[in-house]
Amino acid sequence: MHTRFVDATRSRDEPTQLRELGAQHGHLLLRGLLPPEAVSPVRSAALTALAELGLLASNEGPQIRPGARLEGTGYDDPRWGELQGHVGTDPAMSALAEHPNLLAIVEALCGAPVAPHRGDLCRLGMPNAPELTTPPHQDHHYLGGSTDIWTAWTPLAACPIALGPLALWAGSHPVGYRPHAGEGAGRQQVDVPGEATWSSEALAVGDVVFFHCFTVHRALENRTQSTLRLSVDLRYQPAGQPLHTRRVDGTRA
């Protein structure tokens, strides 16, 4: 069962209301938060890198080269790491993560000044590859450190449901850390009850979904035949917290 995200666009300039909504639902959608001109350079950097890595037919659009795919779990394919190196070091990515519109919302959610760049990633939703679709998990399992990290998920191009956008188990965050199990890089996941309600919807360039590091989330399957879904995860934590703390599951970050 799917519902829509909690849309807080009208509360954009109400920090107290944003914080209350975030605490209640574990996520918020803000439509049109980012200007397209802040997003397009990151998209261009990603397309150029993916074309150079042999995954795209060209750097003109996100069309997979015939026969190209990520190997293994996707996250252990060397090209995944190379993509992060290319995009993560591009000035456009840093500028996007530090955009004042994003910082203002996360500071409202945290109730304090925030530090960016706490695990930023360029995400790929591979077409016609359900085995590579990101499973249900919590960011804290992979990030460790602060338990107050918020992720800003935003598409680099229009993302209809067919492309496999983000999906969230709304209200799953108050439980805290949940056990994860699974083999292979990026394949650890949580058990989700059958009655859980997932929130997702089509997103446009400039739309941003913010979610807490304990909110269970996943990707929907990219049901297209050849179009890659491109998005970024931009992560933030309160600036006054140490970067490395003990994770609540008892291991080191």
Disulfide bonds with the S-S distance in Angstrom:
none
